[in-house]
Amino acid sequence: MLKKIAIGLAALALPFSASTATAGALSSTYSEVHFYSDSQMTEEIGGFIHYCDGSTVTWGEVFTSHYFTEDTHDCGD
């Protein structure tokens, strides 16, 4: 199941380049994903944020680990 989620998240990040903000279509949700080096999630190694205005920022090693957290909120929150 985590593999399917990671593949889906990878598909979302393909249009975006690392460490840059890219304008895109407006979104109804704000998403934040953090990737970790181990199953205890003690060391963050990268992540990305997809903002409500459609821009995305990535950092570090994204989609290189099976261990991640995702937090999504409605843009109105």
N, C-alpha and C positions, 0 to 999 in steps of 0.2 A: 504494500500500500504506500509506504513512504517513497518507494522508487517511482511510482506513478505520479505522486505529488511533486517530487523533485523534477521529473521530466516536464510536467505541466508548468512549473515555475520557470524552468529553463526556456520554454517556448515563449513565456511572457517577456523574458529579459533579452531575447535575441535582438530586438530592434534598438537596444540601448547599449552605449559603450561605457566602459568602466570609468568611474570617477568624473562623469559629466552629467549635466542635466540636459535632457532632450525634451522639447515640447511635443506634445501629442494631443490626442482627443481628450476632452474633459471626462473625468471619471466620477462615478457616484460613490466610490470607496477610496479610502486611504490605506495602503498596505505597507507593512514594514516586515522584512524577513531578515533574520540573523542566522548565519551559519557558524557552527562550532566544530572544534577539532575532535571532540570526544562525546560519548553518550551521556556523560554527566553535565555536558554543556558548560564547562568551566572556562574555556578559552575561545572567545569569539575570533573567527578568522576572516570574516567578511559579511557582506549583506547588501541589501538594497531597499530603497524606499520609493514607492510609487505614489506621488502626490495627487491631490484632487484636480490640479490643473493639467494633468497628463504628463508632467515631467517626472523623470526617474533619475535617482542618484545611486550609483553602486560604489562599493569599496572592497578592497581585499580580495580574498579568494571566494568567488561566488559559484555555487553549484559544484563544488569540489568535495563536499561532505554530505553524508546521509543524515547528519544531525543538524536540525534547524528548528527555529520557532517562527511562527507567522502571526502577526497581529493585524486585523483588518477592522476598520471603523467606517461608518457612513460619513460622508463629507460634511453633512450638516451637524455632526457632533462636536 
